[in-house]
């Protein structure tokens, strides 16, 4: 039986992600899921650090700020930048939390993890680990980055590495 080739823009099967994707559970915890993905922690562990150690509210109203993202990453041993605008994909560091599906009118987007994987000697592989729980599994790891229209990023590196 012949198989139908997958779309090259969505072919996540060929990618062996550098991180294990953590799914968000609700509309508000996308940044926490990205932090969990990068740090190798569970979503519950990240949330516990935020609420128990960093005084993030356990109940609404709450909003995940740039400062909270930076403090959580630092607590887990990572350095991070402030939000920076994306002019082109080459501007994004090798590991970053990006804001995708950005709306200028509403000043909102959602977070995902960008990776430029340099583990092979060939051309680096760029992909996004998307924590959204409502998307199809084939979109959890995606290479159609331009279609996500990343608008902002926070660069992330382990604390013992230089951050640009």
N, C-alpha and C positions, 0 to 999 in steps of 0.2 A: 504494500500500500504506500503510495506516495505521501510524503508529508508536506504540509504547507509551510513555506519559510516564514519566519516571523519578520515583522517590520524592522528594518535596521535602526530606526529611531527609538524602538522600544525593546531591543534585544538585550534583556538583562541576563539571559542564560549564560552568555559568554563572560560575564563579569563575576569575579570572585571578590566581593567587597572587602576592603581593609577593616571594616567595622561591622558589627552585628546590628542590624536595624532594630530600634526600639519603637514600637507604635505608641502614638499618643492615645489617650483614652477619651478625651473630651476636646471641645473646641479651644480651650484655653491653655493646654499643657504641651503644645507643640515644641516650644523652646526647651522645656524640661526633657522631652523625649530626645531631642537633638543632643543635649548634654549627656544624657544616659548613653546614647549611641556612641559618642566620641570617647567617653570615659570608661565604658565597659561596665557601668553600674546599671542597676534596675531603675525603672521609673519611680518605684516606691522609695528606693534609697535616695535618689535626687530630691524628691519631694520632702522626705524626712529631714535632710540637711537644710533645705530651704526653710521649712517651718520651724524646726527645732533649734537650729543653730543660727540662722540668718533672719529669723522673725518674719518670714513671708506669711501673710494671713492664711489661716487654715480654711476660712470660709469667705465668700464674696462680701464686699467688692475686693478685687485684686487684679493686678496687672503685672505681667512679667516685664520688668524694665531692663535696659541695657546694663545697668549697674548690678541687678540681680543675676543676670547671665554671667557677667564677669566675675562676681563673687562666688557663684557656684563652681565655675570652672577653676578658679584659683583654689578653692577648697579641695578640689579633686586633683590638683597638681598641674593645672594648665594655665598658660598665659593667654590673654585674649585682647583684641583691639576694641575700640569703640566701633559703632556702626560706621561703615564707609560706603559711599555710593559705588555702584557697579557701572562703569562706562563700557567695559568689554570683559569677556570671560577671563582673559589673560590677567586682569587686575586682581582676581580672586586668589588668595593664597591656596596652598595645596590642601589644607583642611580649613573649612569655614562653615559657620552657621549663616545661611543666606535667607533673606526675606524674598519669597516668591509670590506670584499672583498679587503684586502690589497695586493698590488703588490710591492714586494721588488725591482723588476726590475725598476719600474717607480716611486717608493717612493710615492704612492698615495693610497687612499682608500676613503670610504665615511662614513659619520657619521650617527649613529643611537643612540637611547636611550636604555640603559640596565636598567632593574629594577629587584631587588630581593625583592619581596613583602612579608613582614612579618606580614601582617594584620590578618592572620589566625593563630591559635595555632598549626596547623599542620605544615608540612614541608613548608618552604618558596617557593614561586612560582617564578621562573626566566623566564623572557621573554624580548623581544625586541620590541620597538615601532619603526618601520621603516618608515622614512619620504619620502621614494622614491615615486615619483608620477607615475612611469611607472610599478610598481608591481601590481599584482592582489590584490584586497581588502582583500582576506583571508590571505595575507602575511603582512598586516599592523601591526598586533600584532602576534608575532611568538615566538614559544618556541624552534625552531630548531636552537638554538644559535651556536652550533658547526659548522653547515653548513655555517654560515656566516663568520666563522674564524676570530673572533675579534683579532686584533693584538695590539692595543693600547687603552688606556682609559684615560679619565679625570674624576676623582671622583667629585661628586657634592653633597653639603648639604646646607640647609639653614644656614645663617651666625650665628645663635645662637646655632648651633650644632658643635661638634668636628669633624674635618676632619682627616682621617688617610691616 
